[in-house]
Amino acid sequence: MKYIKAEEILPEKLLREIQDYVCGELIYIPSLEGMRKGWGEKSGTRDYLRKRNMEIRTRFREGMSIDQLSEIFCLSCDSIKKIVYAK
């Protein structure tokens, strides 16, 4: 999360009102409900893991062993099993 200067985005009247409560401190303003992105959506991690897991399942169905997949994807055998046997 990067910082944004309040005086650059807030109207002066609102900024003065906020300064009555907190001045010179960092505050976090959460997103509105429904506007929040899910885990990993902004960074692309969710999509990356979805594609990686699809690749693991495909290779497993094609006959690659759990041990081979573990080596290729640098994951434990237990992690590979969770991916390939997930419902």
C-alpha positions as CSV (number, residue, x, y, z in Angstrom):
1,M,0.0,0.0,0.0
2,K,1.5,3.4,-0.9
3,Y,0.9,6.6,0.9
4,I,-1.1,9.5,-0.6
5,K,-0.8,13.0,0.7
6,A,-4.2,14.0,2.1
7,E,-3.9,17.6,0.9
8,E,-3.5,16.3,-2.6
9,I,-6.9,14.5,-2.7
10,L,-9.1,15.8,0.1
11,P,-11.0,19.1,0.1
12,E,-9.5,21.6,2.5
13,K,-12.6,21.6,4.7
14,L,-12.6,17.8,5.1
15,L,-8.8,17.9,5.8
16,R,-9.3,20.4,8.6
17,E,-12.1,18.3,10.0
18,I,-9.8,15.2,10.1
19,Q,-7.0,17.2,11.7
20,D,-9.3,17.9,14.6
21,Y,-9.2,14.1,15.3
22,V,-5.7,13.2,14.2
23,C,-2.8,15.4,13.1
24,G,0.6,14.3,11.9
25,E,-0.3,10.6,12.2
26,L,-0.8,7.9,9.7
27,I,-4.3,6.6,9.3
28,Y,-5.8,3.7,7.3
29,I,-9.1,4.3,5.5
30,P,-10.6,0.9,4.5
31,S,-12.3,0.3,1.2
32,L,-16.0,0.3,1.0
33,E,-17.7,-3.1,1.4
34,G,-18.1,-4.6,-2.1
35,M,-15.2,-2.6,-3.5
36,R,-12.5,-4.7,-1.9
37,K,-10.4,-6.9,-4.2
38,G,-10.0,-10.5,-3.1
39,W,-6.7,-11.8,-1.9
40,G,-4.1,-11.8,-4.7
41,E,-6.2,-10.0,-7.3
42,K,-4.3,-6.8,-7.4
43,S,-0.8,-8.4,-7.4
44,G,-1.8,-11.2,-9.8
45,T,-0.8,-13.9,-7.3
46,R,-4.3,-15.5,-7.4
47,D,-4.2,-15.8,-11.2
48,Y,-0.6,-17.1,-11.1
49,L,-1.5,-19.8,-8.5
50,R,-4.7,-20.8,-10.4
51,K,-2.7,-21.3,-13.6
52,R,0.2,-23.1,-11.8
53,N,-2.3,-25.5,-10.1
54,M,-4.0,-26.2,-13.4
55,E,-0.6,-27.1,-14.9
56,I,0.1,-29.4,-12.0
57,R,-3.3,-31.2,-12.4
58,T,-2.8,-31.5,-16.2
59,R,0.7,-33.0,-15.8
60,F,-0.6,-35.4,-13.1
61,R,-3.4,-36.6,-15.3
62,E,-0.9,-37.2,-18.1
63,G,1.1,-39.5,-15.8
64,M,3.7,-37.4,-14.0
65,S,4.4,-38.6,-10.5
66,I,3.9,-36.6,-7.3
67,D,7.6,-36.7,-6.7
68,Q,8.4,-35.4,-10.2
69,L,5.8,-32.6,-9.8
70,S,7.3,-31.7,-6.4
71,E,10.7,-31.3,-7.9
72,I,9.5,-29.3,-10.9
73,F,7.3,-26.9,-9.0
74,C,9.5,-26.7,-5.8
75,L,6.6,-27.7,-3.6
76,S,6.3,-30.5,-1.0
77,C,4.7,-33.8,-1.9
78,D,1.9,-33.0,0.5
79,S,1.2,-29.6,-1.3
80,I,1.1,-31.4,-4.6
81,K,-1.3,-34.0,-3.3
82,K,-3.6,-31.2,-2.0
83,I,-3.6,-29.7,-5.4
84,V,-4.2,-32.8,-7.5
85,Y,-6.7,-34.4,-5.2
86,A,-8.7,-31.2,-4.5
87,K,-12.4,-31.4,-5.4
